[in-house]
Every structure is written in structure tokens, then in C-alpha cells.
Amino acid sequence: LWLLTEDYPRGPLPPEVVAAVTARPAYWAFRWAAGQALAARLLAEPERVRGRTVLDFGAGSGIAGIAAARAGAARVVACDLDVDARLACEANAALNGVHLELADDLATAGHFDVALVADVLHDRDNLPLLDALAAHCDEVLLADARVRPEALLAREIFAQTDATTLPDLEESPLY
């Protein structure tokens, strides 16, 4: 994937850079732990998406959607509000020799067999999105490192694994 490299600046940044990053965070530039775990699971269990229509919701870099396409999904739509994330999805799909359709709004994306949702619940205000996705998708596969399983009542846990965000953000091992 085209992503942020390990040599990104880690020291104090000038105020104008901090303001720019805060105004337009580049979440898509990281290979987030849960996205990696979900992509690996799809490649190991391609029957989850093979021949199905797939929505990669909050797609970021496109890692889960790309894995779904490589696993044989009939159609994959990468949906993200961030125009830069959609550009990253397009570039990363081309780099991997697959095609992703792009969307910026769940309401206009249509209906899907499967939704892939990775690393979007870092903001607890996003939790209701799971119910909204259920109205657009027959099945929702959620991967998130910041939500404890007990917080997802009435949801089935099908796997747990270890993964690290890259470049490494030195996150707590709890994540």
C-alpha cells in the first residue's frame, strides 16, 4: 500500500503544521491494526466475500476492500468521507491490480451483501453506524482494536488476533 513511512516527523511540529494536520487528519495514511487483521482474515477465508457485493465502509487506505477484491468479491465499493482517502483507495487498488468503486456517502452507495468496517469506532459517536450499516448490508464484519467485545452486545465474535498499526504509533498493548 501507498502509506506513511516510518520516517514521519515525531518531534514537536510548527503550529501551522499542527493546525493543518488537525484540520485534515490523514487517517488513511496508516495501516491500522484492525484493518490489517480484517484483510488477513478475508484472504485466509475468501468464502466470506467470494462472489458477493462488498462495501468497505470508512475505507481509509482501502486495505480491507482490496483484500475482498483479491479474495474474489464480485463488486467492492470503498466508501469514505475523506476525498484524500478515496484517492488513496484508488491508488492502492491500482497498485494491487484490483478495481474498487468509490463512494463518499452511505446513503447513495446502495445495498450490499457484506460491509467491512475496520477502525471506525475509535470515536464512540460512530457506534450507531453499525445499525445504519445493517440497513444497507446483509452482514457486517467489524474489526476494531478500541472496542471491547462486551461493548458489542448481540454481536457474534468470530475471531480475535494481534496486530500493530504501521507505522507504529506506540499504542497501548490494550489496543
C-alpha positions in Angstrom: 0.0 0.0 0.0 1.0 3.6 -0.5 1.2 4.7 3.1 3.0 6.9 5.5 6.6 5.6 6.1 8.4 5.1 9.3 10.4 8.3 8.9 7.5 10.6 9.6 8.3 13.5 12.0 7.8 12.6 15.6 9.0 15.6 17.4 7.2 18.9 18.1 5.7 20.4 14.9 5.4 24.0 14.0 2.0 25.4 14.9 0.9 25.8 11.2 1.6 22.1 10.6 -0.3 21.1 13.7 -3.2 23.2 12.6 -3.1 21.6 9.1 -3.0 18.1 10.4 -5.8 18.8 12.9 -8.0 20.3 10.2 -7.4 17.5 7.7 -6.1 14.3 9.5 -4.6 11.7 7.2 -6.1 8.6 8.9 -5.9 6.9 5.5 -2.1 7.1 5.6 -1.7 4.4 8.3 -2.1 0.6 8.0 -4.3 0.4 11.1 -4.2 -2.8 13.2 -7.8 -3.8 12.8 -7.8 -3.2 9.1 -4.8 -5.4 8.7 -6.5 -8.1 10.8 -9.7 -8.0 8.8 -7.8 -8.0 5.4 -5.8 -11.1 6.6 -8.9 -12.8 7.7 -10.6 -12.2 4.3 -7.6 -13.6 2.4 -7.5 -16.6 4.7 -11.3 -17.2 4.5 -12.2 -15.9 1.0 -15.6 -17.6 1.1 -16.7 -14.7 3.4 -16.7 -12.4 0.3 -16.2 -14.5 -2.8 -18.9 -13.7 -5.4 -20.6 -11.1 -3.1 -21.1 -7.4 -3.2 -18.9 -5.7 -0.6 -18.9 -2.2 1.0 -15.6 -1.2 2.6 -17.0 1.5 4.9 -14.6 4.1 6.3 -12.2 2.6 3.8 -9.1 4.7 4.6 -6.3 3.2 2.6 -8.6 0.6 1.1 -6.8 -2.4 2.8 -10.0 -4.4 3.6 -11.7 -3.6 0.3 -8.5 -4.6 -1.7 -8.3 -7.9 0.3 -12.0 -8.5 -0.6 -11.4 -7.9 -4.2 -8.3 -10.2 -4.2 -10.5 -12.8 -2.4 -12.9 -12.8 -5.3 -15.7 -10.4 -4.3 -18.0 -9.6 -7.3 -18.0 -5.9 -6.6 -16.3 -3.7 -4.0 -17.2 -0.2 -3.1 -14.8 1.8 -0.9 -16.8 4.4 1.0 -15.1 7.2 2.8 -16.0 10.9 3.5 -12.4 12.0 3.1 -11.5 12.8 -0.6 -7.8 12.0 0.1 -8.8 8.6 1.5 -10.8 7.9 -1.7 -7.7 8.9 -3.7 -5.6 6.6 -1.5 -8.0 3.7 -2.1 -7.9 4.3 -5.9 -4.0 4.4 -5.9 -3.7 1.3 -3.6 -6.2 -0.7 -5.7 -4.2 0.1 -8.8 -1.0 -0.9 -7.0 -2.7 -4.3 -6.2 -4.2 -4.8 -9.6 -7.8 -4.7 -8.5 -10.7 -2.3 -9.0 -12.6 -0.5 -6.3 -15.6 1.7 -6.9 -15.6 4.8 -4.8 -18.4 6.5 -2.8 -18.5 9.3 -0.3 -21.9 8.6 1.2 -23.5 5.5 2.6 -27.0 6.7 1.7 -26.1 6.7 -2.0 -23.9 3.6 -2.0 -26.8 1.1 -2.4 -27.3 -2.3 -0.8 -24.5 -4.9 -0.3 -24.1 -8.4 0.8 -21.3 -7.6 3.2 -20.0 -4.5 4.9 -16.4 -4.3 6.1 -15.9 -1.9 8.9 -12.4 -1.5 10.4 -11.0 1.0 12.8 -14.0 3.4 12.7 -15.2 3.0 16.3 -12.3 5.0 17.8 -15.0 7.7 18.2 -17.8 6.2 20.3 -20.2 8.6 18.5 -19.7 6.3 15.5 -21.2 3.2 17.2 -24.8 3.9 15.8 -23.2 3.5 12.4 -23.4 -0.3 12.9 -27.2 -0.1 12.9 -27.2 2.2 9.9 -24.9 -0.3 8.1 -27.3 -3.2 8.9 -30.0 -1.4 6.9 -27.7 -1.3 3.8 -25.9 -4.6 4.2 -27.0 -8.2 4.9 -23.9 -8.8 7.0 -21.4 -6.5 8.8 -17.9 -7.7 9.6 -16.4 -5.3 12.2 -12.8 -5.2 13.2 -11.8 -2.6 15.8 -9.0 -2.5 18.2 -10.5 0.0 20.5 -13.8 -1.6 21.4 -14.0 -4.4 24.0 -16.2 -7.3 22.9 -18.6 -6.8 25.8 -19.5 -3.4 24.3 -20.9 -5.1 21.3 -23.8 -6.9 22.8 -25.8 -9.1 20.4 -22.9 -9.3 18.0 -21.0 -12.5 17.3 -17.3 -12.6 17.8 -15.7 -14.8 15.1 -12.0 -14.1 15.7 -9.5 -12.2 17.8 -5.9 -11.6 16.8 -2.9 -9.4 17.5 -1.9 -6.7 15.1 0.1 -3.4 15.2 -0.6 -0.2 13.4 2.1 0.7 10.9 4.0 2.9 11.1 4.0 2.1 14.8 2.2 4.7 16.8 3.5 3.2 20.1 -0.1 2.5 21.1 -1.0 0.8 24.3 -0.9 -3.0 24.1 -4.6 -2.9 25.1 -5.3 -1.8 21.5 
